Amino acid sequence: MSRQSRDIYLISGPCGVGKSTISKKLADRMSKSVLIEGDQLNAMLVGENQPAWEERLAIVWKTIVSITKNVLDHERDVVIDYVVEDELNWFAQQFVDLNVHIHYVVLRADKSVLHERLTQRGNTDLLERSLFLLKKLEGTRANKPFLLDTTDKRPFEVVEKIEKNKLHYRYPFDERM
C-alpha cells in the first residue's frame, strides 16, 4: 500500500529573520500538520553536565528526524523551525525511502532589519550570531536557490510565497548548480 505523499517544510535562517513567526503561520494554514521547533528541543537539554555544542546539535537533529518520521506515519505534514548549517544533505538522506517532498527555505533579511528586530525583542546579545549566520547561509552555494528575503515583507506575504514556490530539495543535492 502506497502512502500519500507528505510535505516537510524546513525553515532556516539567522536569528531575528522571522523563522518562528513564519513557521507557525505556515503550519496553522495546513490542514494536518505538526510544528517542530528546534530551539525548544535544544532547550530540553538541561542539567549541570551539558554536552559539547556538536553533540547538542546531533541530539537535536536526531530528535527532529525521529519526531518527523513519527508524524509522517500519522499522515501529517511537518514544519520545522531550526537553523540549518551543515545538516541539509544528512537530513534529506533520512527520508529518501519515504514518499515525502522536502521544501527547504532559508529566510534572510538586511543586517539593519535583523538589528532592529532583535533590539525590539530585547535580544541584542544574539546580533553577532545572527550576522555570522546570515553571512554563512547566504554564502553557502547549496542555499542560493532557497533564499527568501523577508526584509520588506509581512509574515503572511512570506508564507504565501513559500506555499506558491514549493521549491523541493532533492537528495543528493548537486552544489554545482
C-alpha positions in Angstrom: 0.0 0.0 0.0 1.5 3.3 -1.1 1.1 6.1 1.5 0.0 9.5 0.3 2.9 11.9 -0.3 3.6 14.2 2.7 5.4 17.6 2.9 8.3 18.6 5.1 8.9 22.3 5.3 12.4 23.0 6.7 12.6 26.7 7.5 16.1 28.0 8.2 17.7 31.4 8.6 19.6 33.6 11.2 18.1 34.8 14.5 15.6 37.6 14.0 14.7 36.8 10.4 11.2 35.5 11.2 11.6 31.7 11.3 9.3 31.1 14.3 6.6 33.5 13.1 6.7 32.2 9.5 6.8 28.5 10.6 3.8 29.0 13.0 1.8 30.8 10.3 2.6 28.2 7.7 1.8 25.2 10.0 -1.5 26.9 11.0 -2.6 27.2 7.3 -2.1 23.5 6.7 -4.9 21.1 7.3 -2.9 18.3 9.0 0.5 19.5 10.3 2.9 19.5 13.2 5.3 22.3 14.0 8.7 21.2 15.3 10.7 24.0 17.0 14.4 23.0 17.1 15.2 25.7 19.8 12.7 24.1 22.1 14.3 20.7 21.6 17.7 22.2 22.3 16.3 23.8 25.5 15.2 20.3 26.7 18.9 19.5 27.3 19.2 20.7 30.9 21.4 20.0 33.9 24.8 20.6 35.1 26.7 18.3 32.7 25.9 19.7 29.2 27.3 18.1 26.1 29.6 20.0 23.7 27.8 22.0 21.0 28.4 19.5 18.3 26.8 16.7 20.4 23.9 19.0 21.3 23.3 19.6 17.6 23.5 15.9 16.8 20.9 15.1 19.6 18.5 17.8 18.4 18.8 16.8 14.7 18.3 13.1 15.5 15.3 14.1 17.6 13.8 16.2 14.8 14.2 13.2 12.4 12.5 10.8 14.9 9.6 13.2 15.6 9.2 13.9 11.8 9.1 10.2 10.9 6.5 9.6 13.7 4.4 12.4 12.5 4.6 11.2 8.8 3.5 7.8 10.0 0.4 9.5 11.3 -0.3 11.1 7.9 0.6 14.7 8.9 2.8 17.2 7.2 5.7 18.8 9.1 7.1 22.3 9.5 10.5 22.5 11.1 11.8 25.8 12.5 15.5 25.5 13.0 18.8 26.9 11.7 20.3 24.5 9.1 24.0 25.0 8.8 25.6 21.8 7.5 22.8 19.3 8.1 20.7 19.5 5.0 22.0 16.6 2.9 22.2 14.4 6.1 18.6 15.4 6.9 17.3 14.7 3.4 19.1 11.4 3.3 17.0 10.2 6.3 13.8 10.4 4.2 15.0 9.0 0.8 12.9 5.8 1.2 9.7 7.7 2.2 7.1 9.4 0.0 7.9 13.0 1.0 8.7 16.3 -0.5 11.2 18.4 1.4 10.6 22.1 0.9 13.7 24.0 2.1 13.6 27.7 2.7 16.4 30.0 4.0 14.9 33.2 5.2 17.2 36.3 5.2 16.9 40.0 5.9 19.1 43.0 5.6 21.5 43.5 8.5 19.8 46.7 9.7 16.4 44.9 9.8 17.9 42.0 11.9 19.4 44.6 14.3 16.1 46.3 14.6 14.1 43.1 15.1 16.5 41.7 17.7 16.6 45.1 19.5 12.8 45.2 19.7 12.7 41.7 21.1 15.4 42.6 23.7 17.8 40.0 22.1 20.7 42.2 21.2 23.0 39.5 22.6 22.0 37.4 19.5 23.1 40.0 17.0 26.6 38.8 16.4 25.5 35.2 16.0 22.7 36.4 13.7 25.1 38.3 11.4 27.5 35.4 11.4 24.7 33.0 10.3 23.4 35.5 7.7 26.8 35.6 6.0 27.3 31.8 6.3 23.9 30.9 5.0 23.9 33.4 2.1 27.4 32.3 1.2 26.6 28.6 1.0 26.2 27.7 -2.6 23.6 25.0 -1.8 21.4 27.7 -0.2 21.3 30.0 -3.2 18.1 28.6 -4.8 16.3 28.6 -1.5 16.9 32.1 -0.2 13.8 34.2 0.6 14.2 37.8 1.6 11.9 38.9 4.4 13.2 42.5 4.7 10.2 44.3 3.4 7.6 41.6 3.7 4.9 40.9 6.2 4.7 37.4 7.5 1.6 36.4 5.5 3.4 37.5 2.3 6.4 35.3 3.1 4.1 32.3 3.9 2.2 32.8 0.6 5.5 32.9 -1.3 6.6 29.7 0.4 3.3 28.0 -0.5 3.4 29.3 -4.0 7.1 28.5 -4.8 7.1 24.9 -3.5 10.8 24.5 -4.0 11.8 20.9 -3.5 15.1 19.9 -2.1 16.3 16.7 -3.6 19.0 14.4 -2.1 21.7 14.3 -3.1 21.9 18.0 -3.9 24.2 19.0 -6.7 26.1 22.0 -5.3 27.4 22.9 -8.7 24.1 24.4 -9.7 
